[in-house]
Amino acid sequence: MIAVIKTGGKQYVVKLGMKLKVEKLIAEEGKEITFNEVLLMADEKNTKIGAPMVSGASVKAKVLKQARAHKVVGVKFKNKTRYTRTFGHRQHFTQLEITSIK
């Protein structure tokens, strides 16, 4: 069974047992989170498409870790003015494992 969930302004296709990284969620490691914004649910025989959400559907996930991604380096440069700036950014994320799709 697969489902499409919405979190952090993005949509993710998830399967049972799948691990994925999403935008930072406020939850402790080891806790369980329920996603009620399910846009689509499908298995081998039938498909349910929400308008906009599938009613009564939910996806549960276990929080594996809260961490920060690898550093992304950016550069600002202006020609002929001797202006150069280098900056870095590390995005926070939450790693999840999908435990049930109902």
C-alpha positions in Angstrom: 0.0 0.0 0.0 1.2 3.5 -0.8 0.0 6.9 0.3 0.8 10.5 -0.6 1.1 12.7 2.5 1.6 16.5 2.8 4.0 18.0 5.4 6.2 21.0 5.4 4.7 22.4 2.2 5.8 19.3 0.3 4.2 16.0 -0.8 5.8 12.6 -0.3 4.9 9.2 -1.6 5.4 6.7 1.2 5.2 3.0 1.7 5.1 0.8 4.8 8.6 0.6 6.4 10.0 3.4 4.3 12.5 5.9 5.8 12.4 9.5 4.7 13.7 12.9 5.6 11.2 15.8 5.9 11.3 19.4 7.1 11.8 19.7 10.8 8.9 18.6 12.9 8.4 19.4 16.6 8.7 15.9 18.1 11.1 13.9 20.2 13.2 11.0 19.0 11.4 7.7 19.4 7.9 9.3 19.5 5.2 8.5 17.0 3.6 11.2 14.7 0.3 10.9 12.9 -0.2 12.6 9.5 -3.9 13.3 8.7 -3.3 15.2 5.5 -3.4 12.2 3.2 -3.9 13.1 -0.5 -4.0 9.7 -2.0 -4.1 6.0 -0.9 -3.6 3.1 -3.2 -3.1 -0.7 -3.2 -3.1 -3.3 -5.9 -6.9 -3.3 -6.4 -8.3 0.2 -5.6 -7.2 3.8 -5.3 -8.7 6.6 -3.2 -8.0 10.1 -4.3 -8.9 12.9 -1.9 -10.7 16.1 -2.8 -8.4 17.6 -1.3 -7.9 15.0 1.5 -8.9 11.4 1.8 -11.4 11.3 4.7 -10.6 9.0 7.6 -7.1 8.2 6.3 -4.0 8.5 8.4 -0.3 7.6 8.2 1.7 6.9 11.4 5.5 7.4 11.5 8.2 7.0 14.2 10.8 9.7 14.6 14.2 8.2 14.1 16.3 11.4 14.6 16.4 15.1 14.5 19.5 16.4 12.8 21.0 18.9 10.4 21.9 18.3 6.7 25.3 18.7 5.2 26.5 22.3 4.7 25.6 24.1 1.5 28.1 26.9 0.6 27.0 30.0 -1.3 28.9 33.0 -2.6 27.9 36.6 -3.2 30.1 38.4 -5.7 29.9 41.9 -7.3 32.1 42.6 -10.2 34.6 45.6 -10.1 33.8 46.5 -6.5 36.0 44.0 -4.7 33.0 42.6 -2.9 33.0 38.8 -2.1 31.1 37.0 0.7 30.9 33.3 1.4 28.2 31.9 3.5 27.1 28.5 4.6 23.7 27.0 5.6 22.7 23.7 7.3 19.0 22.8 7.1 17.3 21.1 10.0 15.4 17.9 9.2 13.5 15.0 10.8 14.1 11.4 9.7 11.0 9.3 9.9 10.1 5.6 9.5 6.5 4.8 8.3 4.9 2.3 10.7 1.3 2.2 9.5 -1.0 3.4 6.7 -4.8 3.3 7.5 
